[in-house]
Amino acid sequence: MLVGGAVGWFVGEFSPAFPLMLIAIAFILYDSWSAFELDKRVKKTYPDKHKRPARFVSYKFWNTIPTIIESLVVILLAYSVQKWVFVDIYIPLSYVAAGVIAAGQFVSIAENKCSCRGIHDKNYRLWKVLSKIFIDKTERHFDVDLSDLKDGEGKDTDCAGNCTSKDNTREEIS
């Protein structure tokens, strides 16, 4: 009976924060999915350099659980401060907290989406522009050393097998 009362109080007290919590969970899960898509692109592009199979790995997914829990706690704490500390003024701290969490996950999603994109991708120009802003997660997340892909003449290959020289001119690799 005590547990039921506590659950009822929790749901009644924090129900306005539940949609914000769902939004945070959705962003975190989509970030995991975009990392999995990047893993597939890396495996397809560098089959000999990628050290593990491109598949959804459950132990990596379990790493998102602490992120989800921390995000939910931050939103609940922000809602608590919003409701019980700032009584006379309305400061939407729970919305700010959810927005910061969503923005951080959005940046990670954008990094995953613009990493390891080739010239044959239908939105290649968009990804190329975004890759100037966001970091390339290919090496950091998927065991591919990007310095191994550079040849001795200062040319850096992108994921499509094309070269970019020091003066940013493109040429086909035969």
N, C-alpha and C positions, 0 to 999 in steps of 0.2 A: 504494500500500500504506500509506503514511503517512497519507493522507487517510482511508482506511477505518478505520485504527486510531484516529484522532482522533474520527471520527464515532461509532465504537463506544464509546470512552471517554465522550464527551459524553452519549450516550443512556443508557449504564449508570449514569453518575454523577448525572444530573439527572432520571432517569425518575420519581422520586417527585413532582417539581414539575410534570410535564406536565399532570395534571388541573387544577391551579390555573391554569396558563397557558391552558388551554382555557376555563375559566370566565371569565377576564379577557377573552379574545378574544370570547366570546359576549356579554358585557355591552357591550363597545365596539361590536360590530356591531349589537346591538339598539338602542343609543343612536342610531346612524346611521339605522336604520330608523324610529325614533320621530321623528327630525328630519324625515325625508322625509314621514311622515304629517302632521306639523304643517305642512309646506310645502303639502301638498294642502288642508288645512283653511283655511289663510290664503288661498290662491288662490280657493277656493270662496266664502269669506266676503267677501273684498275683491278682486273681479276687476279693478276699475279702479285700485286702489292698488298691487297687486302688480306689480313691474316685470319679472319674468321668468316663464316658464312653470313650472307645477308639475310637475316631472318629476325623476326620479332623475338627478343630475348627477355624472358620473364624476370631474370634477376636485375636487368637494367630497368625494367618497368617498376619493380619494387622500390627503386630509388626515388620514384616520384611520390610515393606515399608520404614520406616526411615533408616534402614540399607542399603537398595538399594540406596536411595537418597544420603546418606552420601558417599557411595562408588563411585557413579557416580561423585559427586562433587570433591572428592579427585582425581579421575582419570583426570577429566577436568582441575583441578588446576595444577596437575603435568604436563599435556600436555602443558598447557599455560606457565609454567616456562621453560619447555624443549624448547619450540619454541621461546619465546620472551625474556627470561632472558639469557639463555645460547646460545647466537646466534653464537658465533664463535666455540664452542665445542659441540660435540654431547654427551649428557648424557641422556639415555633413561628413564627419570623419570616416564613417564606414564606406561612403561612396569614394572618398579620396583613397582610402586603403585599397579598396577593390580596383580602383583605377590604376594605382601604382602597380599592383600585382599584375593586372591585365597588360599594362604597358611593358613591364619587364618580360612577360611571356611573349608579347608581340614582337619584341626585339629579337628574342631567341628564335621564334618562328621565322622571322624574316631572314635571320642568319642561316637557318637551315634551308630555307627555300632558295636563297641566292648562292649557296655553296655548291660547287661542282656542277655548274651548268655549262653545257656545250653550245657551240654555234648552231647546231641543228635543232635546238630547243625553239619552240614557236615564239616564246617571249624572250629571246636571247638578249635583245637590247635593254629591256627592262632589268633583267637579272644582272647584266653587266654594269649598268648604272648603279644599281643597289649594292653590288659587290664593292664599289668604291667607298660606300658608307659603312657597310657591315663587315665583320670579320669573316674569314673563310674557315669553317669548322671542319673541313675535310681532314686535315692533319691532326687536329686536337682531339677529335672524337672517334676517329676511325682508323687509327694506326697506319696512316699513309704519310710518309715523309715527303712533303712537297719539294724539298731541296733536291731529292733524288730525280725529280722530273725536269730539272733544269739542265741544259746542255752547257758546254764549256764556253759558248760565245755570248753569254749573257741573255739568252733567250729563255723564256719561261713558257712551258706548255700549259694550256688550260685543259679542261676536262674533255674537250672535243678532239684533242690531238692537234690543235692549231698552235702556232707560235705567236708570241708577242715579243718583239725585240725591245731594246732599251728605249728606242724612240717611238714606241707604241704603234708601229706599223704591223699589219697582219700579213702573214704569208702562209700558204698551205704546206704542210709536211707531206712529202711524197712517200 
